[in-house]
Amino acid sequence: MSVFTRVTTTVLGLALLGAVTSPAVKADEWNKKTVITFNAPVEIPGVHQKGWGVLPAGTYVFKILDSQSDRHIVQIFDKDETQVYATILAVPNFRLQSTDKTIMTFAERPAGQPEALRAWFYPGRNWGEEFVYGKTMALELAKTTNTAVLYTPAELPVEVVEPIKTADEPVVVVMKTAPLMAVKPTGEDVVLAEVVTPPPAEVAPVQVAAAPTPAELPHTASPLGLIALLGLLALGGALSLRLLQKQIV
């Protein structure tokens, strides 16, 4: 069963925490640009700018910085896309049914604490981005939600002063190769496959072979016979005309 089906609190349409608008420009689909408005603070994983581990209520832009088969790098910007607040490691997680709206899921937290961002589904996709936390936070969320939570044991900086702008920066390179695990509420580690359902592999289109071109039949007969036949018919016609002329005279 996918993690998404077991999350304690799932906010559809962000009725409790905010509102989501679908990307306005189709040209942005390659990076899954999504504008999201939260009306309450939201805790985020990943490497964030100093002081931005919890996003205040407001409007933000989510985009994919880098995409690989088994992990993606997601970035959160301000609404004008001039400031990067966080760079987050995520894992594609499959769901059976897609929707035409963006969906964010959150892990329930104790009263008085901000909800923790769990996953992001782009409109029209039946797989989403399951966010990866550090182990300490992952264990806390696992105990709160009573479900396994993804984490990486890699030593990533929690805060950075300079914003991460490209997929070639050292922190992002580490994210791309960092080991991935999941932790249960008991503190026991489990392999990723027990928690995440990867999107099904794309089936290559069947190549239908074209019908063979009929081979040209060999020329088994000589055209000389036809020529001779035509000659005989012409000769017969000429004789008939001569006989007819004699009868008239």
C-alpha positions in Angstrom: 0.0 0.0 0.0 1.4 3.4 -0.9 2.3 5.9 1.9 -0.2 8.4 0.5 -3.1 6.1 1.3 -1.9 5.9 4.9 -1.2 9.6 5.7 -3.2 10.6 8.7 -4.1 14.1 7.3 -4.6 14.6 3.6 -5.7 18.1 2.6 -7.4 18.0 -0.8 -7.5 21.4 -2.4 -5.8 22.7 0.8 -9.1 23.5 2.5 -7.3 23.8 5.8 -3.9 25.1 4.9 -4.3 27.0 1.7 -5.3 27.0 -2.0 -3.7 25.7 -5.1 -3.7 27.0 -8.6 -2.8 25.0 -11.6 0.1 26.1 -13.8 -1.1 28.8 -16.2 1.4 28.1 -18.9 1.8 24.8 -20.6 5.5 25.6 -21.4 6.2 25.1 -17.7 5.1 21.5 -17.6 8.7 20.2 -18.0 9.5 21.6 -14.5 6.0 21.1 -13.1 5.7 24.7 -12.0 2.9 25.1 -9.5 1.7 28.2 -7.6 0.5 27.3 -4.1 -1.0 29.5 -1.4 -0.8 28.4 2.2 -3.1 30.1 4.8 -1.2 28.6 7.7 2.5 27.9 8.4 4.0 24.7 6.9 7.1 22.9 7.9 9.3 21.7 5.0 12.1 19.2 4.7 15.3 19.6 2.7 18.0 22.2 2.6 16.5 25.6 3.2 17.6 29.2 3.5 18.5 30.3 7.0 15.3 30.9 8.9 13.0 29.3 6.4 12.5 25.8 7.8 8.8 26.8 8.3 7.1 28.6 5.5 4.8 31.4 6.8 1.3 31.6 5.3 1.6 33.0 1.8 2.1 32.2 -1.9 4.9 30.1 -3.2 6.1 28.5 -6.4 7.1 24.8 -6.6 9.3 23.6 -9.4 11.4 20.6 -10.4 15.1 21.5 -10.5 16.4 18.0 -11.6 14.6 14.8 -12.5 16.0 11.3 -12.4 14.4 7.9 -12.6 14.2 7.2 -8.9 14.5 10.7 -7.3 13.7 14.3 -8.0 15.0 17.6 -6.7 12.2 20.1 -5.9 12.7 23.8 -5.2 10.4 26.2 -3.4 10.5 29.9 -4.5 8.7 33.1 -3.5 5.7 34.0 -5.6 8.0 36.2 -7.9 10.5 33.4 -8.3 13.3 35.7 -7.2 14.2 33.8 -4.0 14.8 30.1 -3.4 13.6 29.1 0.0 14.3 25.4 -0.1 15.8 22.6 -2.2 14.2 19.2 -1.3 15.0 15.6 -2.2 11.9 13.7 -3.3 11.0 10.2 -4.6 8.3 9.5 -7.2 5.4 7.6 -5.6 2.6 6.1 -7.6 -1.2 6.4 -7.0 -3.9 4.7 -8.9 -6.0 7.7 -9.9 -4.9 11.1 -11.1 -6.9 14.3 -10.7 -7.1 17.5 -12.7 -6.0 19.6 -9.6 -2.8 20.0 -7.7 -2.9 18.1 -4.4 -0.6 18.5 -1.4 -0.5 16.1 1.5 0.6 16.9 5.0 1.6 14.9 8.0 -0.4 15.6 11.1 1.5 17.3 13.9 0.6 17.9 17.6 -1.6 20.9 18.4 0.3 24.2 18.1 2.9 22.9 15.6 2.8 23.6 11.9 1.7 20.8 9.6 4.6 19.0 7.8 4.7 18.9 4.0 4.5 15.3 2.9 3.9 15.1 -0.9 3.0 17.0 -4.0 0.8 15.7 -6.9 0.9 17.6 -10.2 -2.4 17.8 -12.1 -3.0 14.9 -14.5 -0.3 12.7 -13.0 -0.9 9.5 -11.2 2.4 9.7 -9.4 3.7 12.4 -7.0 6.7 13.7 -5.2 7.1 12.0 -1.7 9.5 14.4 0.2 12.5 13.0 2.1 13.3 14.3 5.6 16.3 13.9 7.8 16.1 10.9 10.1 15.3 12.8 13.3 12.3 14.6 11.8 11.3 11.5 9.9 11.1 9.4 13.1 9.0 12.1 14.8 6.6 12.2 11.9 6.5 8.4 11.8 5.4 8.3 15.4 2.9 11.0 15.0 1.3 9.6 11.9 1.8 5.9 12.8 3.3 5.2 9.3 6.7 4.9 7.8 8.4 8.1 6.6 11.2 8.5 4.1 14.6 9.7 5.2 18.2 9.9 4.1 21.1 9.2 6.4 23.3 11.4 4.2 24.7 14.4 6.0 23.1 17.3 4.3 23.2 20.9 5.6 19.9 22.0 7.1 20.4 25.6 6.4 22.4 27.5 3.7 23.2 31.1 3.3 23.6 31.2 -0.4 20.6 30.0 -2.5 21.0 26.8 -4.5 20.5 27.7 -8.1 21.7 24.8 -10.3 21.6 21.0 -10.3 25.5 20.9 -10.4 26.0 22.4 -7.0 27.7 20.1 -4.4 24.6 19.8 -2.2 22.4 18.8 -5.1 25.0 16.3 -6.3 24.9 14.6 -2.8 21.1 14.5 -2.9 21.2 12.7 -6.3 23.4 9.9 -4.9 22.3 9.8 -1.2 21.0 6.5 0.2 17.3 6.4 0.8 15.5 4.6 3.6 12.2 4.7 5.6 11.7 4.6 9.3 8.8 3.0 11.1 7.1 4.5 14.2 9.1 1.9 16.2 12.3 3.3 15.0 13.0 0.3 12.7 14.4 1.0 9.3 12.8 -0.5 6.3 13.8 -0.5 2.6 12.3 2.0 0.3 10.4 -0.6 -1.7 8.2 -1.3 1.4 7.0 2.2 1.5 7.1 3.7 -2.0 5.3 2.3 -5.1 7.3 3.5 -8.1 5.5 4.6 -11.3 5.1 1.6 -13.7 7.8 1.4 -16.4 6.7 2.9 -19.7 5.8 0.2 -22.1 7.7 0.6 -25.4 5.3 0.9 -28.4 4.9 -2.3 -30.3 6.7 -2.1 -33.6 4.4 -3.4 -36.3 6.3 -4.7 -39.3 5.3 -3.3 -42.6 3.8 -5.8 -45.1 6.4 -7.0 -47.5 6.4 -5.5 -50.9 5.3 -8.1 -53.5 8.2 -9.3 -55.5 8.0 -8.6 -59.2 7.0 -11.7 -61.1 9.7 -13.1 -63.4 9.2 -12.6 -67.2 8.6 -16.1 -68.2 7.1 -15.4 -71.7 8.8 -13.8 -74.7 7.1 -10.8 -76.4 7.9 -12.4 -79.8 4.8 -14.6 -79.8 2.5 -11.6 -79.3 4.3 -9.8 -82.2 3.7 -12.8 -84.5 0.0 -13.0 -83.5 -0.5 -9.3 -84.3 1.3 -9.8 -87.7 -1.1 -12.7 -88.6 -4.1 -10.7 -87.7 -2.9 -7.8 -89.8 -2.2 -10.1 -92.8 -5.7 -11.7 -92.4 -7.3 -8.3 -92.5 -5.4 -7.3 -95.6 -6.5 -10.5 -97.5 -10.1 -10.0 -96.5 -10.1 -6.5 -97.9 -8.6 -7.7 -101.2 -11.3 -10.4 -101.6 -14.0 -7.8 -100.8 -12.6 -5.5 -103.5 -12.7 -8.3 -106.1 -16.3 -9.1 -105.3 -17.3 -5.5 -105.8 -15.5 -5.2 -109.2 
